[in-house]
Amino acid sequence: EVMINPQNSKDVEENKLEYIEIWNASDTDQSLKNLKVIIEEPLTHKKRICYLRGADSVKAKSFFLITAKDFRKDFYKLQNIPIVEAGQAKLCGGLSNLTKKIIKIYRDDREIDRY
């Protein structure tokens, strides 16, 4: 799931609520080290690369979130959810839905998911 420009009634900046949710469908825990997000704009061929840091692993049959450094997990009342974050205030420069984007998630230079 990708949460882009979420609407809220608490006057929280939208970029502080954006996230990408990844489900670990395997039967084993997975490492979250060496993760990166690449956002491509197909029309301009521009790419933004964001290196991620945070949680070390995700349990089997569970999920983790990719967020910006200013993510408001208190807004969603999240507890015990592994989070890896980009170093920017906006997740990879923001996930604006104004233009078409391809979002790819890599671990150790191997693609593990895309949106």
RALIN-V698681 format. One record per residue. N is the residue number from 1. RES is the residue in one letter. OMEGA is omega in whole degrees, 0 to 359 (999 if undefined). Layout:
n:N res:RES omega:OMEGA
n:N res:RES omega:OMEGA
//
This chain:
n:1 res:E omega:175
n:2 res:V omega:179
n:3 res:M omega:183
n:4 res:I omega:177
n:5 res:N omega:182
n:6 res:P omega:176
n:7 res:Q omega:177
n:8 res:N omega:182
n:9 res:S omega:184
n:10 res:K omega:178
n:11 res:D omega:175
n:12 res:V omega:179
n:13 res:E omega:184
n:14 res:E omega:183
n:15 res:N omega:178
n:16 res:K omega:180
n:17 res:L omega:181
n:18 res:E omega:175
n:19 res:Y omega:171
n:20 res:I omega:180
n:21 res:E omega:179
n:22 res:I omega:179
n:23 res:W omega:174
n:24 res:N omega:183
n:25 res:A omega:183
n:26 res:S omega:179
n:27 res:D omega:180
n:28 res:T omega:173
n:29 res:D omega:181
n:30 res:Q omega:177
n:31 res:S omega:174
n:32 res:L omega:178
n:33 res:K omega:178
n:34 res:N omega:177
n:35 res:L omega:172
n:36 res:K omega:176
n:37 res:V omega:174
n:38 res:I omega:177
n:39 res:I omega:181
n:40 res:E omega:173
n:41 res:E omega:187
n:42 res:P omega:183
n:43 res:L omega:183
n:44 res:T omega:183
n:45 res:H omega:176
n:46 res:K omega:178
n:47 res:K omega:172
n:48 res:R omega:181
n:49 res:I omega:180
n:50 res:C omega:176
n:51 res:Y omega:189
n:52 res:L omega:177
n:53 res:R omega:178
n:54 res:G omega:183
n:55 res:A omega:182
n:56 res:D omega:184
n:57 res:S omega:175
n:58 res:V omega:180
n:59 res:K omega:175
n:60 res:A omega:177
n:61 res:K omega:177
n:62 res:S omega:184
n:63 res:F omega:172
n:64 res:F omega:181
n:65 res:L omega:170
n:66 res:I omega:186
n:67 res:T omega:170
n:68 res:A omega:182
n:69 res:K omega:181
n:70 res:D omega:182
n:71 res:F omega:182
n:72 res:R omega:181
n:73 res:K omega:177
n:74 res:D omega:179
n:75 res:F omega:181
n:76 res:Y omega:181
n:77 res:K omega:181
n:78 res:L omega:175
n:79 res:Q omega:176
n:80 res:N omega:175
n:81 res:I omega:177
n:82 res:P omega:180
n:83 res:I omega:170
n:84 res:V omega:186
n:85 res:E omega:171
n:86 res:A omega:182
n:87 res:G omega:183
n:88 res:Q omega:176
n:89 res:A omega:175
n:90 res:K omega:183
n:91 res:L omega:181
n:92 res:C omega:180
n:93 res:G omega:180
n:94 res:G omega:181
n:95 res:L omega:183
n:96 res:S omega:179
n:97 res:N omega:180
n:98 res:L omega:179
n:99 res:T omega:178
n:100 res:K omega:179
n:101 res:K omega:170
n:102 res:I omega:181
n:103 res:I omega:180
n:104 res:K omega:178
n:105 res:I omega:181
n:106 res:Y omega:168
n:107 res:R omega:182
n:108 res:D omega:178
n:109 res:D omega:175
n:110 res:R omega:180
n:111 res:E omega:179
n:112 res:I omega:178
n:113 res:D omega:176
n:114 res:R omega:179
n:115 res:Y omega:999
//
